[in-house]
Amino acid sequence: MTHSALSTPWQLARRAERMTPSVIREILKLTEQPGIISLAGGLPSPDSFPVEAMREATARVLRDAPREALQYAASEGFAPLREWVAALMAAQGMTVDASQVLITTGSQQGLDLVGKVLIDAGSAVAVEAPTYLGALQAFAPYEPEVVTVPCDDDGPLPEALGVAKGARFLYLLPNFQNPGGRCMSEGRRAALVSAARALGLPIVEDNPYGDLWFDAPPPAPLASRWAEGTVYLGSFSKVLAPGLRLGYIIAPHALMPKLLQAKQAADLHTPGFNQRVVFEVIRDGFLRDHVPTIRARYKARRDAMRAALEAHLPTGCRWVVPSGGMFFWVELPEGVDATAMLPKAVALGMAYVPGAAFFATSPKHNTLRLSFVTVAPAEIERGVALLAQALKAAQ
Ligand SMILES: Cc1ncc(COP(=O)(O)O)c(C=O)c1O
């Protein structure tokens, strides 16, 4: 009998055994030391938070509907906000009505609800390589067998989708993937949806970064191509502020009742106060002017990182320049282990996220993720130069 079994009356559920601490949060602790240039974070730039608009909207909500805003509210979400989301998606070519919109406590909760409703222990879930670590964490307690679909720089290979046959769903990040940075082409989207349809393989499409494009908007969502076979997750975290914890699921009618029941069990509803404040901020087109300011800021920092990578990283390193979002994904020369290299990089004064954790199976140890949005361009340049030094020492 182990010491812990002797000293505690608690027995953990099997699902709790499958929960793991976020590698990224552990790394962030390391990088919060003063003087470290952290390219490890996954946070939006706080300079982009619309503080004044939030302040005014909060005052209006408290003036005009204080008791409604502070009361329990509908599990589906604040009706005008659901209408707004439905109209947003209709503008992107989706046939959707407000009854298909479920407001969630961040899109992270959307991932959990989808997992809860769709995954049985031992059932398969298919993902990209690499994929969003937070999704793997959200799905893990439901005990799926995670299957990785082979990918190239444009996303999963449609001709390889057979490995996912029979899976409960295929989890995809078409726009400016976290961590990969890439945006799926129009052709790849069409081919993937048609291959998934042919297999009867539903899609969970996660899109928190789609509005953060630098040159041209990304192609239409997968959900616009196969509405009844796709659950779409959206978020206000990257266009307004993540502290609001506001996201949404758009689901086929057939799934809505179960998602709603799972939502009720999880937290009754997403804070009505936050929903009303956000609706007050965005109702008259605020995002039309606000989002371009985020794009401009992030694009300048993307350019700074691109220039720094070109200037400092040796041949044998590889990256695809992201056309939106927040991340560069870098492949180091074969044989270099980015996890093992991290302490050296931190000792030199910079931090990144090693890529291995973003793979559900067969991690590529020579990969890492760099965020370009929270650090000023001059710091990006210094940080990447230090990364090159760490790499030199590791080779
Ligand atoms: C791909 C992806 N999905 C979902 C989330 C969760 O976002 P939120 O819960 O803030 O909406 C994130 C956060 O970084 C993300 O990168």
The ligand as an SDF file (V2000), in Angstrom:
LIG
                    3D

 16 16  0  0  0  0  0  0  0  0999 V2000
   -7.1690   26.3850  -30.4490 C   0  0  0  0  0  0  0  0  0  0  0  0
   -7.7830   26.8950  -29.1980 C   0  0  0  0  0  0  0  0  0  0  0  0
   -9.0130   26.5030  -28.8630 N   0  0  0  0  0  0  0  0  0  0  0  0
   -9.6140   26.9430  -27.7550 C   0  0  0  0  0  0  0  0  0  0  0  0
   -8.9750   27.8190  -26.9140 C   0  0  0  0  0  0  0  0  0  0  0  0
   -9.6980   28.2590  -25.6710 C   0  0  0  0  0  0  0  0  0  0  0  0
  -10.0910   29.5860  -25.7880 O   0  0  0  0  0  0  0  0  0  0  0  0
  -11.1760   30.2760  -24.8560 P   0  0  0  0  0  0  0  0  0  0  0  0
  -11.6450   29.2640  -23.8790 O   0  0  0  0  0  0  0  0  0  0  0  0
  -10.4650   31.4110  -24.2150 O   0  0  0  0  0  0  0  0  0  0  0  0
  -12.2630   30.7120  -25.7810 O   0  0  0  0  0  0  0  0  0  0  0  0
   -7.6930   28.2710  -27.2090 C   0  0  0  0  0  0  0  0  0  0  0  0
   -7.0020   29.1960  -26.2980 C   0  0  0  0  0  0  0  0  0  0  0  0
   -5.8890   29.5900  -26.4750 O   0  0  0  0  0  0  0  0  0  0  0  0
   -7.0760   27.7990  -28.3900 C   0  0  0  0  0  0  0  0  0  0  0  0
   -5.8480   28.1700  -28.7480 O   0  0  0  0  0  0  0  0  0  0  0  0
  1  2  1  0
  2  3  1  0
  2 15  2  0
  3  4  2  0
  4  5  1  0
  5  6  1  0
  5 12  2  0
  6  7  1  0
  7  8  1  0
  8  9  2  0
  8 10  1  0
  8 11  1  0
 12 13  1  0
 12 15  1  0
 13 14  2  0
 15 16  1  0
M  END
$$$$
